[in-house]
């Protein structure tokens, strides 16, 4: 026998743990310490049967915690104090007596904490936590109903399994309805509670400032930047445009005001559609394959240089579609503000100026100057590296004439500076290069370590021409590898596919997807055609359904299990031999019924049957054969066996 109270207590602690785990990384250290300490004290107090911290100590602790976290609350930090206070409330309830009222409060606090965790991160683990919490709470509530009737009630293992199965059937039965409501209930384009979302912890690789030479090494952050659902492309087409840096400074490049005179024309090239799922970050720039011409699904502002800026609040989950034309040239209507794209910083190395002028001497036009600078870069012996980088007051000079080793910021900054000194309008473009294609789900996974910078030079008659100076490095072929081979790579892609599916189906499911779902269903419905042999199909379908219905009816009226079938035969035999009703009075036990019959076979049947079934044990094969023989012997001289 199992005590119901003990089971409820165990389930309560499991519910508390499941409510605490999703927020443990986002709670401050007092809350992190309070919850496990309260769990240990609560278990100890329950075993001793005394709760010394209940009452006034618990109330004082609650008031102090409320005051402390109320002072921390602000519009810029609304979620963390609330979640921390909920953890403290959970700790208070754990050290108190496990009365029905306190148990219900623990269940509610666990659900509130799980909901609060979604303000920080809403990964696929949320669904796992929610499923486990609902299952455990459903079981605990059913057992709590038994406990409210009899506080000392105990159940057999078999009875407990039946109660658990019945409790789990409730949330399982509601799952289809939940899925239907999730798909059809209207929802706004943007979350109503987005103002409570905590700012994203991930800092994107995009930046409005490029400053090579500030550090001797660059750390590789392999966190996910975004996922892009699109067709598989060749490697040299995987340039994801983010923003343009058009203003040169003594140490690097920054993004300035785009000249209003610039008027890009429609790019000519291969059209590619992408669906982008960026990770939460503080950036407002939206990426797309170079060159993006249109973005839908998010409020954005497009600049003349092909930069798209998110007008919504950064830090949340978004999904948007991009229409791009993959091309290395952006045509321009007319010309551009050459003065803006030829401005140079006040301090430039004399060697850099001499090199640019020497390469420009004798060149007929901007295209010729560009070709000469490209040729010089190819032959200079530069190598791509993220460690051992030059750190100097003039990093471009140190890179060009010293180490000749650097990452994309060194290559792009020095190349664009040489272009401007030579009289060719130039600018930097920041974004990402490469990506790992996931064949399972058909998308590119782009991580932060793939952040990249390249150059665009303006050539009269052609427009902005894309050049990636990093490609001139002798070892650039090892940069931005497309995939990881082997079993580990396949497992990694499979796990990421599940994360992508969660984001696509649940996190970014909005009104736009609902409309697409309805349109798709409508078009498929219109495309349905009745087959020529419709009568035959209808007849076969009706016959199959009738057969299925017959099987279900037969199984419904047939007693489930060998024990129940034996009992039905026993009652039928008693009715035939002794005139008893086939459905005896439920207030009478079997022993009372057969005691009045003076039939040894019936009495022995009840003894054997009760000794097994009523003691939570299945009948053995020998017992089944014995009971079948006793059924035939019932009645003795009254009637021969059928």
N, C-alpha and C positions, 0 to 999 in steps of 0.2 A: 504494500500500500504506500502511496505517495501523498504527502501532505500538500494540500492545495496552497496553503499559505507560504510554504517553502518555495514552491514553484513560482508563485507570484513575485516573491522577493528576488529570486534569481533573475526573472525576466525584467524586473524593474531596474536592476543594476546594469543589465545588458542594454536596455533602452537608454539609460543615462550615458553609458559609454559611447553608444552610437550617435547620440546627440552632441557629445563633447568632441569627438574626433574630427569632424569636418571643420571646426573652428580653432583647433588647438594651435595651428600655425599663425593664426591671425589675432589670437588673444595676447594680452600683455602678461608679464611674468606673474603678477599676483593671481590672475585668473587661472593661468596654467598650473600653478601650484595648488590653488584652492580645490579644484575639482578632484584630482587624484587623492589628495589628502582626505577630503570629505568622503570619498568612496571607501577608503581604508577604515576611517573612523566609523562610518555607517555600518560596515560589515561587523566590526568589533562590537559596536553598541547593540546591534540586533542579536548577536550571539549571547550577549550578557543579559539582554532583556531590559536594559536601562539606557536612557538617552539624556545624559547630563547637560548637553548643549541646547536642548530644546527649550522653548519659551523665551525668557528675557535675553539670554546670550545670543540666540539666533536672530531675534528682532533687532538688537543693537547692531549686530554685524550687518544686517540688511540695510539699516538706515545709514550707516557709515559708508557702505559700498555705494548706495544710491547717491549720496552727497558727493563722493569722490568722482564718480563717473559723470555726474551732472555737470561738474565744473570742467570736465574734459570735452564735453559735447560742443560742437561748433558746426556751422554750415559747411565748412571745408572737410570736417571729419565727423560725419553723423553716425556712421555705421559701427565703428570700433567701440565706442563707449557703450552703446546699447548691447552689443554682443557680449562684451565683458561683464556687464551687469547681469545678463541672463545666465552666464556661467556661474556667477556668484549666487544667484537665486537657486540654481540647480544644486550647488554645494550645500546650501542651507537645508534644502529638502532632503538631501541624502543623509544628513546626520540626525534628522528628526525621526520620530516613530513612523513606521510605514502604515499609517491609517489609510482607509480608502480615499479620503480627501487629499492627503499628501501624495498618494500614488498617482491620482489623476493629474495633479499639478506637475509631477515629474514627467509624465507622458507629454503634457502640453509644452513644458519647457524644452524637452528634447526636440519636438517638432519645430518650435520657434527657433532653436539654435540651428537646426538644419536649414530652415528657410533663411536665416541670417547669413549662413555661409555662402549662399548664392549671391550676396552682395559683393563678395570678394572674388569668388571663382565658381563657375558653374560647369564643372567637368562631368564626364560620364559617371564618375564615382557618386555623384549626387543621386542618380537613379538607383544605384546599389544601396546606398544608405537609406533612401526613402523606402525601397522595397522591404528591407530588413526591419526598419522601424515600424512600418504599417503591419507587417506580419506579427512581430512580437507584441505590439500593442493590442492587436485584435485577439491574440491568444490570452493575454493578461486580462483584458476586459471580460471575456467569457468566464475565465476562472474567478474573476472578482465577483461575478454574479453568483457563483456557487458559494463563495466565501461569505457574501453578505447574508446568505440564508443560514449557514452553519459555519462558524469560524473555525471549528475543529474538524472539518470534513477532510477525508482522505479518499483517494481514488486508486483503483487498481491500474496497473500499467496499461492494460487493454482499454480501460475506460478513459484514461488520460490521453491515449493516442486518438481515440474517437473524438474527444473534446477538441484536441489540437486540429484534427482534420476538419471538423465543423467550423472552427474559428477561422482557419485559413481559406475555407470555401467562400467566406463573405467578401474579402478583398479580391479574390480570384474571380468571383462572379461579376464584380463591378468593373473589372479591367476592360472588357469590350466596350462598355458604355463610356469609360474614361477615354479610350482611344477615339471614339466617335466624337465626343465633345471637344477633344483636343484639336481634331481636324476641322470641325465646322464652326465652333464658337468664334464670333468676330473678335478681332484684336486690333489695336492701333498699330500704326507703322513704327512707332517708337515706344519703349516701355514706359508705363505710367510712373514707375518708381525709379527711373534712371537717375533722379537727383540724389538718391541715397547710395548709389553705387560708389564703392571705394575706387580711387584712381588706380589705374593699372600699374603693376609693379615692374613690368617689362619696359625698358627703354629701347626704342627702335634704333636700328643702325643709321637711319636717315637723320640728317642734321642740317641746320641752316648755316653751318660754319665748317669749313675744312681747313685744318691747320696741321700740315705735316711737320715733323721735327719736334713735336712737343714731348715725345716719349721714345725710348729706344726699342720698345716692343709693343705689339698690339695683341691683346688677349682675344682669343677666339671664343665667342659666345654662341653655343650651338642651340640656343633656344629658338623656337619656331617664330618666324616673322609673319608669314602668311601662307595660306594654301590657295592654289589657283587651279580651278577646274577648267581644263581646255584640252585640245588635241596635243599629241606629242609632237614636238618641234625639234629641229636640228639645234645643235648646241650654240651656234653663233647667232641664233635668233632669241636667245633667252636673256635679253636685257630688259629689266623691269624698271621703267622710268618712274621717278618719284618727284624730284624738284630740280630747278635750275639755279646754279650759283653763278651770278654774272658780275660780281663786283670784286676786284682784286684788292687785297690788303698786303701790308709788308710781310705778313707771316702766312697768308693763305687766301681763301675765297669765302665770300658770304653771299647771301641772297639779298639783292636790292630791289628797288622798284622797277618793274618791267616797263620798258618804253611803250607808250600807247601807239606809237607809229608802227610797231611790228604787227604784221597782219599775215599769219600763216595760212597757206592754201591747203586744200585737201591732199594729204599724202597719197602717193601712188605706191601700191605694193599689195602684199597678201593680207586679206582681211582675216582676223582671228578674234573670236569671241571668248571671253574669259569670265568666270564667276569667282570672285576673290573673297576669301574668308580670312581677314587679318586677325592676328592676336591682339588683345587689348593693349593699348600703348598710349602714350601722351602725345604722339605726333598727330598732326591734322592733315598730313599729306597722304593722298591716295595713290597707290602704285598700279601700274598696268604695263603690259608689254609695250615697248617702244615702237610705234608712237600711239598713245591713246588719243582717241578723238571724241569719245563720248562715254559717260558713266551714268548708270541708272541704278535705282534702288537706294540711294543715299543723297541727302542734300549736299550739293557741292558747288564750288565756284571754280571756273576754268580761267586760267591766265593765258595770255598770248603766247607764252613759251611752252605750252603743253603741260603745265603743272595744274593738278586738280587738288583743291583744298576742301576738306570736310567741314561743312558749316555746323554740324552737330557737336554735341559735347564729347570730347575724346575720353577714352578709357573703357568704353563698353564694347560689346560684341556687335559687329555689323556684317552685312553681306551686300555686295554690290556687283553689278555686271559691267564689263568693260568691252567696248568695241575698239579694237586697235588695228592699225595698218602696219605690219612689220616691214620696216624700210630703214635704210641707213641715210636717207635724205629727206628733209622737211622743206618742201617748196614754200616760197614766200611771195606774196603779191607785192611787187615793187621792190623796195630795198628795206634796210633796217637802219637804226640809229648807230652808225659806225662809230661815232665819238664815244657812245656809251660802252661799246664792246671792245674799244681800243684803249680805255683808261688803264693806266699802270700805277702801281704803288709808288710812293715817294722814294723809297730806297730799293734799288735793284743792283745786283752784283755787276761790276764792270765786265767780268768774263761772260756773264749771261747775255749782256747787251752786245758785246763783240761777236759772240757766236751767232746770235739771231741775225745781226746785220750782215755777217759774212755769208750766211746761208741765203739771205734775200738778194744779195748782189747779183744782178744779171737776170733775175726771174722776171718774166714778162707780166705776170698777174698773180692774184692771190692763190689760184690753183697750183701754179708752179712753185710758189713759196711753200705751200702745204706739202707738196711732193718732196721737196728738198729736206724739210724738217723730218718727215716720216723716214726718209732714207737714212738720215743721220742717226735717228733713234734705233733703227734696225741694226745698224753696224756698230753702235757704241758699246755693245756687250753688257747691257743692263740685265739685272736678275731680280726676280720677284721674291720678296721676303717680308716676314712680319716680326723678325727679331734682328738685333744688331743694326738698328736703323740709325741714320745720322741725326744727331741732336745739335743744332747750331742756330745762331741768330738768323742766318739766311739758309734755310733747309734746301731750297731749290739749288743754290750754288753748290752746297755740300753734296747733293745727290748727283748733279750733272758732272761735276769735276772731281769728286772725291770717291765716296763709297760705291757709287753706281748700283746701289742696292736699296730697294724700298718696296712699299706696297702701292696700291692704286692711287692714293692721294699724292704721293711723290710723282708718279708718272704723269697724272693728269695735270697737276699744278705746274710742273715744269714745262710740259708740252704747251699748255695754253699760254703761259708767260712768253715762251719763245714765239708763238704765233702773234701775240699782240705786239711784241717788240718789232717783229718783222712786218707789221702793218696789216695783219689778217685778223678780222673780228673773231673773237673766240669766247666761249663760256664753258663752264663745267656742268655736268648733269650727274646728280646723285640718285642712286637707286640700288638695285641688286643685280647680280649676274649669276646665271646658272639655276640649279634646282634639281632635286631628286624626284624623278617621275615615279609615281606609284601606279603600277599597272592594274592593281586590284580595284581601285576606285577611279582611276583616270584623272589624276590631278598632280600638280607639282608641289612639292614641299620645299619651301625656301626658308632657310634659317638666317639668323642675324649675322653669322660669320660670312655670309655671301654679300653683305653690303659692299657696294662698288661705286666708283666714280670714273666717268669717262669724259670726253671732250666733244664739243660741236664747234665746227669752224664754218663761217659764212663765206660762200663762194658765189659771186655774181653769176646769175643765170641758172644756178642750181639750187641755192638755198642753204640751209644748215646741214652740213655733212658730218656724220657721226664718225669719230675716230676713237678707238680704245688704245691709248698708248701702252697700257699694261701688256697688250698682246705682242708688243715688240720685245718683251723680256725673253731671254733664252729658255726659261723654264716655265713659261706661262701655260703650257699644255697640261700641267698638273694642278692648275687652279680651277676650282669650280667643277670638280668631278660630278658626274650626273647621278651615280648610284653607288651603293655599297653592295658588293657581291657576297655570296655565301649564305649559309643558313641564318646567321645573325642578321644580315640585311633583310632577308625575307620576313623574319619574325618582327623586325622593327617596322617594316612597312605594313604588316598586318595589324600590329597594335595601333599604328598611326591611322590606319584606315578606319578602325573602330572609333577613334577620337574624332576623325573627320565626319563620320556618319552621325555621331552624336551632335556635332555642331550644325550640320546641315539639316537634320531632321527635327531637332528639338530646339536648339538655342536660337537659330536664325529663322525659325518658322514664323512667318508674319502674314499680313494681309495680302501681300503680293503673291506669296506662294499659294495661299488659299485660292486666289483668283486663277492662278495657273492650273491648279488642281481641277477646278470646276471646268475650265476651258478644255483641258485634256480629256476629262470624262465625257464632256458634251461631244467633242469631235469623234471620240471612239464610239459613242452610242450612235451617232449618225452614220458611222461607217459599218454598222452591223447589217448583215444580209441574212435573210432566212434561207436555209438550204432548200434545194429542190425537193428532197425527200422529207419535207417537214413533218408529214403525217407519221412516217416511220420513226423519226426521232422523237416525236411527241409520245407515241405509243410505248417505245422503249423506256422513255423517261418515267411515264406513269407506272409502268410495270415494275421498274426498279424501285420507285418510291413506295409502291404498295408492298413489295417484298420486304423492304426495309421496315415499313410500319408493322408488318406482321411479326417480324423478328423481335422488334421492340416490345410489342404487346405480349408476345409469348414470354420474353424474358421478364417482363414486369410482373406477370402473374405466376411465374415460376419461382419458388423460394430460392433465395441465394444461399449457396453453401450446402454441404452434405448434412450438417447438423439440422438446419431448418427443414430440409426435405424429409429427414427421418422423423422430426417432430410432427410434420403434417401427416405422414403416413400413420403415425401412432394415434393421433387424434381421430383420423378417419376410421381406424380399426376400432377404437373405443366407441365411436358413434354407431358403427355397424353391429358390434357385438353386445354393447350394453345400453344402447339408446341414448348416449350422451350427445350434447350438441357439438358440432364440429368446431365451434369457437366458444370455449368454456368461459365462465365468468372470470375476468382478470383479477378480481379480488381474492379468488381462491388459488392456492398453489397446486402444483401437480401432485404433491404428496397427499394433500387433503382430498383431492378428487379420487385417486386410486385407493385410498384407505377405506372408502365406503364400498368398493367393488368386490373385495375378497377374490382378487385375481392375482396369483403369484407372478405371472409373467409381466403384467402391467406394473406391479410393485417393483420388480427387479429392473425393468426398463427405466423407471424414474430414478432409481438409485444409481445406475450406471451413467445415465445421461447427466444427472445433476452433479455427480462426482467429477465430471470433466468440464462440461460447458459452463456451469455456474461457478467454477473455480479458475476461470481464465485459462483453460487448457483445451486444446483441440483433441478430438477423439482419435484414438489409434486405430489402425486397420482391424486389429482383433476385436476392439470394442464395437466398431461399426458392424462387423459380421455377427457379433453376439446380439446387438440390438435388432438387426434385421431378422434374426431367428426368433427373438422374443416377440416381435410384432406378429409373426405368424402363429405363435403359441397363445396369444391373447384370446380369451374366450373359451379356450379348452373345448369342453363338450357342448358349449353353446352353439358353435359354428365352426365348421371346418375351415381350414386356411384357404384363402382365395388363390 
